[in-house]
Amino acid sequence: MFDTLSDRLAATFKNLRGKGRLSEADIDATAREIRIALLEADVALPVVRAFIKQIKERATGAEVSQALNPAQQVIKIVNEELVGILGGETRRLRFAKSGPTVIMLAGLQGAGKTTLAGKLGLWLKGQGHAPLLVACDLQRPNAVNQLSVVAERAGVGIYAPQPGNGVGDPVQVAQDSIEYAKTKQYDVVIVDTAGRLGIDQELMQQAADIRDAVKPDEVLFVVDAMIGQDAVNTAEAFRDGVGFDGVVLSKLDGDARGGAALSIAHVTGRQIMFASNGEKLDEFDAFHPDRMASRILGMGDMLSLIEKAEQTFSQAEAEKMAAKLQSAKGGKDFTLDDFLAQMEQVRKMGSISKLLGMLPGMGQIKDQINNIDERDVDRTAAIIKSMTPAERADATIINGSRRARIAKGSGVEVSAVKNLVERFFEARKMMSRMAQGGGMPGMPGMPGMGGGPGRQKKQQKQAKGKRKSGNPMKRKAEEQAAQAKREQAAQSGGAFGLPAGEQGGKDFELPDEFKKFMG
């Protein structure tokens, strides 16, 4: 959703890089580019004005003029101001001190409230709660049936005593649901109310009546992130008519311009609490303004990626895999079965392209990421599952005839099997090197980024130097001479152990080998 805005901001900041000082003209030009980018993203005009004013005030002050890298300082300011208009700190749900916590959902028809009720229920279930969905949308055809299906898929409770389709009293249903939740030991009640077409006074009053009847701990206003400026107008009208405590953004995975997300918290004074970024029930999470700002500026979202990994991967399984890669056999205990298990775990985290999008700097290869075929993972799994247990345990035995049989069994070309086996060996080698502290290949001389154990041994061999004598008497004399030389160098007081001489280092000469090297 924020791709266009991210691209425009990246191009703006690129023009600042390499400048030792920023003039007022540079800052004005940057502010103008950011203003155009925000307006094109459909951000509300009052928000844009306030945002640009803050950036110009901070950028023309000592904060930037005295900075070592003014361009990075401007990016830092923009990041902090983006976090500000997105709501500042992450806002958490308030839970009732006694009795069930009541959460009321409201919003326009078509905003995705019913599906979002299931997503919120599944999210709360994952947090250790026992949620109950309550069907109070008795106007829309089949709304009650839809909520029942969503609740079943999420594995949470449902309270739907009325058939809906225009039959039943939603206020009474909401009231009765509280007692039902107490009886059945549900600790969170999620009330799904009827959607409105624009500003409908009758349904606005109904929402107010439900609010007065159940006295919710949280009223969440569900906004379709794709409808732009109208979302802000509707949110303001609903805030004045009924009131709400927080905002939930749905359809954040759309390709609209995303101005609603950047405007609504600033205009209404209510923070965005949750965001839905896909159609699946698990594609929903708490909204973090700092992480969203980081993603808009192309800095990635490593914290969310780590949280997803922690939820998906078990600690015991991760330690088991690490032990295999760190083994004395150079990672050869890591088999194709382990490779398949790891791949399936990553798949559980969600779309590969979305996961890659959370990594810093991935905005530069956005097109390649978007063109990733998610079915490639399924094809790889099919190839591995077509192998015998012996072949999975030791991929070196896979010869030409075995490749032909595996290809036929998995419905792929023989070359695909050959490529997979070769990629597996390369991946195993790299992971084993990283697990043993070698770091990424091709990056020597840096801790954790070295070229692996082989390179270290080679360097040690080259640096071995002069051999010691096998004669004990001669070796002792050599050691004493070397010790005397070290003491003399230390007494002379030269920097870094170099002899300074009587005239401040003028007598010092480079070794002959180094002179030859320098020409």
N, C-alpha and C positions, 0 to 999 in steps of 0.2 A: 504493500500500500504506500509506503514512504519512499519507493525507489526513485521516483522523479525528483523529489525533494532532496534525497541523499546525493543524487548525481549533481544537482545544481550547487549544493553547498560544497561538495568535494571540488568542483571546478573553481568555485570562488576562493577556497582556501589554497588551492594550487597556485593561484596568482600571487599569493602573499609569501610563499616559501622562497627562501634565498635572500630576502630583504633584511638588511641589518637594522634599518630603522623604518618606521611607518610614519609617513606624513599624514596631515589631516586629509589630504586628497585621497590617499590610499584607504583611510578609514571610511570616508564618505562613499567611495566607490564600492567598498566591501559591504557597507550597510545597505546601499542601494540594491546590490545583487541579492542579498539575503531577503530584503523586502519583496523583491519580485518573486523569488523562490517561494516564499511563504504565501503570497497572494495567489500564485499559480496552484499552490497546494490547497486552496480554498479555506485558508485560515481566516477567521473573522477579523475585520479591519481594526477594531479596537485592540485586539490582541497583538496584531502586527505592529501597531503604533507604539504600544507599551514596550514590546519586545525590542524594537529597533532603538527606542529612546534609551533603554537600559544599556544596550550594547555600546552605543555611541558615547554615553557618559563614562562607562568603565574603560573603553578603548582609548579615549583621549586623555585619561588620567595617567598617574605615575605607574599604575599597574602594568601598562604595556610599554610606555616610553623608557622605563628603566629595566625592562626584562632583557635577558640574554638572547632569547629567541622570541621576538614580538609576534610572529605568525602563530606559534604554538600557544602563546598567551591569549591571542584572539580566539582560537579554537576552544581553549579552556573556558573563556568567558561565554561563548555561544553555548557550550555544553551545559554550563551552570544555569544559564537563563532558560534553556530548553527544559531542564529538570524543573525549574520554577513554574513555567506555564503548564507543565504536565501535572502539577500538583505537589511538587516537593518530595516529601518523604512518603514511603509506602504506607497506605492506610489499611489496617487490619479490621476484621469483623469484630463487632462488640457482642459478646455472649452474655446471656441473662445470668444473674447470680443464683436465681432459683427458678425451677420450672423450665419448660422448653423455650429455647431461643426462637423468636418468630422473625422470619425474613419475608418481606412482601416485595414481589416483583411487579413493576408497572412499566408502561411504555406504549408506543404506537403499535398498531396492528401490523404484523409482518416484520417486526424488529427481531423476532426469534426468541421470545420469552419462554415458550413452552419447552423448546429444546434446551434452552439455557438453564431452565429449572432442573432438568436431568443432569446437565453438566455440573452445576453447582452441587447437586446432591451427591454425585460421584466423587467430586473433589472433597467434600466434607466427609464422606465415607472414608476416603483415603487418609483424612486427618484424624480418624478414630471416632467420629461422631456417628449417630444413628438418625439420619434425616428422614422426614416424611414429606412427600409432595401432596399439596392440596389443590384440587381442581375447582377453582372459583371462576374460571372463564366459561360461563354457561351460555354465552351468546353465539360464539363462532361455531359453525358446524364441525362436529367431530373433534373439538378441542379436548374434551374429556377423554375420549378414546386415545388421542395422540399422547396425552400426558401419561396414560396408563402404560402404553407401549414403551415410552421413554423411561419411565420408572422401572419397568421390568428389565430393560436393557442395562440400566445403571445398577440394578440390584438393590434398589432402595424402596421404602414403603410408599403406598399411595392411598389417599383418602378421597374417594369420589362417590358420595352417596346419591348424587343427582345425575341424570343422564345427559343434561346439557341440551344443546340445540334449541335454546330459548326457554327451557323448562328448569325451574328451580330458583331459589333465592341465594345468591352468592354470599351475602352478608351472613346468613344463617349457617351456611356451610363452613365459612371461615371461623365462626364462633365455636361450632361443634367440634372442629378439628383440634382445638386446643385440649379439650377434655379427652378426645380420642388419643392424642399423642401422650398425655399423662398416663392413661390406662395401659397403653401398649409400650411404654418406656422409650419413646422417641425423644431425643434431646434437642432436635432442630426441626422447626416447621417452616417449609417453604411454600408460600401462598402464591399461586399463579393466577393473576387477575386478567380481566378482559382487555384486549387492546383497543386503542382508539383510532379513528380515522381523522387525523388532524386534531383540532381542539374541540372535542365532543363534550359539551357541558353535562349531559346526562351520565355518561360513563365516568367523567371526572368526579361527579358527585358520588357515584357508586364506589370509586376508589377511596374517596374520603370516608365514606361510611364503613368500608372494610377496615380502613386504618383505625377509625375510632372504636370499632368492635373488638379488634384483636390486639391493639396497642403494640405494634411491631417494634422490636429492638432495632431493626434496620429496614429502611425502605430503599430499595435499589431501583434506579431508573435505567431500563435497558434501552440502549441507543444503537441503531444500525449505523456503523461507522462509515457506510458508503453513501449516506444521503446528504452529506455536506452541511451547508449553512442552516438548512431547515431543522437539523437535529438540535442546534443551539437554540433556535427560537422555540421549539417544542419543549425543550428541557426547561427554559426560563418560565414558560406558561405553566408547566406542571409543577415547578418549584413554587410558584406563587399560588397555584390553586390547591394543591394537595401537600406538597413538600416531599423532599427525599433527602437521604443521608449520603448516598454515594451513587456512582455511575458504573454501569457495566457496558463495555463496548463489545458488540457482536460483529461478526463478519470482518474481523481485522485482517483476514487473509485475502480480501478482495483487491481489485485493481483500481479502486477509486482513489481520489487524491488525498484522503485522510485528514482534511482540515478540521473535521468534527473532533477528532481525538486531541488535536493541539489547541482547540478553542474552548471546549466544553468546561474543563476544570477551571480555567481562568475566568470565563464569563459567569458561570453559575456559582462559583465559590465552593463547589462540592467536588471531592476528589474521585478520580477513576479508581475503582477498587479491583475490578476483574476485567479480563479481556478474553474473548473467544477467537481463536485463530484457525478454525477449521470446522469441518462438518462432523467429525467423530466426537464422541462424548468426552474423550480424554484430552481433546485439544482445547484446553481451557486452563487458565492459571491466574494467580494474583498479578495485578498490574504493578510494575516497579518503574516509576518515572525515570530514575537514573539509568536503568538498563535500556529503556526505550530510547532515551536521548542518545545513549551510546550507539545503539543500532542505527539511528537516523544519521549519525555522523560517521558511519562506517567503521566504528571501533569494535563491533561485535558484541556478543553478550555471553561471555564465558561463564558467569555465575549461573545463569539459567541452564546452560549446557551441563555444567557440573551437577546441578540439582537433578536434572533428568537422568544423568548417569548413575547417581547415587540411588535414585528410586528404582532403576532397572537392574543394575548389577549387584549381586550379593557380594559381601566382603570376602566370604570364605572362597567363593568361586574365583574372585579376582586374585587372591593370594595363591590359590592352586595354580592358576595360569602363569603367574609371575615366577613361581618356583620352577615350573617347567622351562621357562625361557632363560632362567638364571642357572640352570643345571650345568654340570661339567661337560655335558655332551654338546654344548653350544646350541641349545634350544631344540635338539632333535627329538626330545620327548614331546614337543608340541606337534600334534598330528592334525590331519585334515578334519577329524571329528571335532577337535578343539577349535579349529578355524571356523567350522560351520556353527558351532555353539556361540562363538563370539559374534559372528555375523547376525545370527538370529536375535541376540541380545540387543545389538545396535538397532536392528529393525524395529524392535519393540519400543525404542525411544521415539519413533516417529519417522517422518519423511526424511530421506537422506539429504535432499536439497535444503530442507529447513534447518537441519542440524549443521550443515556446512555454512549456511547463512549466518549462524551465530558466531562463527570464527572471525577474528579481526582481519580486515583487509580483503575479505571475500567479495566485497562490492565491486572490485576491479575485474573479477571473472564471473560476474552475475549471470551473463548469458549462458556460459558453460554450465553453471550450477542449475539453471532453470531447464536446461536441455538434458539433464541426467535422467536416464530411463530407470525408474524404480524397479522394473521387472528384471534388470540385470542381476539383482540379488537373488531373485527366484530361480533364474537360469543357473547361477553358480551353485545354489543349494541342490538343484536337480542333478547337476553333474556329480557332485560329491556323493549324493545319495544313491547314484547308479554304480558306485564303486563297491567292491567287496570290503569286508572289515580289514582284511590284510592290506589292501591297497590304501585304505584310509590311514592305517597305522604306519605304513612305510611307503611313501609316494615314489621312492626311487625304483620300485619294482614295476612301475607302470611303463610298459614297453609299447611298441607299435600296435600289436594285436589287442592288447588290453585297452589302449586308447580308442581303437575302432569299436570295441564292444561297449565301452562307457558312452561314447558319442551316440551310438544307436539307441542305447537305453534311455538317454536323457533328451534325445531329439535335437541334438546340436551337431555342428561340424566337428571333425577330428581336430582341426586347428584350435577350436575353442577349448577342448580338453587340454591340449598341449600348452596353450597360453595360461590356463588356470594353474596347472602344476608349476610352470615356471614362475608365475606371480607368487604362488604360495611359498616357494623356496626363497625368493627374494624378500618377501614380507617377513618370513620367519627369521631370516638372517638379520634383517634390520631391527626387528623387535628384540631379538636376543642381544644384539649389540647395545641397544638402548637400555635394556633391563640390567645389563652388566655394568652400566655406568659409562659406556662408550659414547653415548649421545648420538646425534644425527651424523650419518656418514658425510665425509667431505668437509668437515668443519674442525680442523685440527687446532690444537693450542688453546682451547677454551674449556673450562671445567664443565662437564656435562654435555659438551658439544664436540668432543674429540673424534678422531677418526677410528676409534675402536682399539682393542687390545693389540691387534697385529701391528698397527702403526706405532704404538707405544714401544713395543719390543724392538721394532726396527730403529726407532730413534735412540733407544738405550744402547743398541749394538753400535750405532755410529758414534755415539758419545763415549764409547768405552775408553778411548785414549791409549796412552802408553802402557804396555804390559809390565807387570811386576816381575822382578828377577826371581828365579827359582832358588838361588843361593841365599840362605838365611842371613849370612853376614852382610852380603851386598845389599839385600832388601832392607835391612835395618839401617844401613848407612844412607840409603836413598830416602827413607822415611824421616830420618833426623835432619837431612839437608832440606827436605820439603817443609818440615816444621819450622826450621830456622828462617826460611824464606818467608813463611806466613807471618811470623812474629815481627820480622823486619818491616814488612808491608804495613802491619797494624800500627807499629810505633811511628811510622812516617806520617800517619794521619791523612792519607789520601782519601778522597770521597769514593764510596763504593768499593773500598779496598785497593784502589789504584795508588801507586807511589806518587806522592805529591812533589818530592824533591825540595831542594832549598829555595828554588825560585818560583814557588807556586805552581809546579807542574810543567815548567818549560823543558826540563830535562827528560820528561817522559816521552818515549817513542812507541809507536804501534808495533806489534809483532810483525815479523817478516811475512807470515802467511796472510795476514790481514792486508798488508801493503800490496801484495800480489793481487789479492781479491779486488782491491779498490783501483788497481791499475796504476 
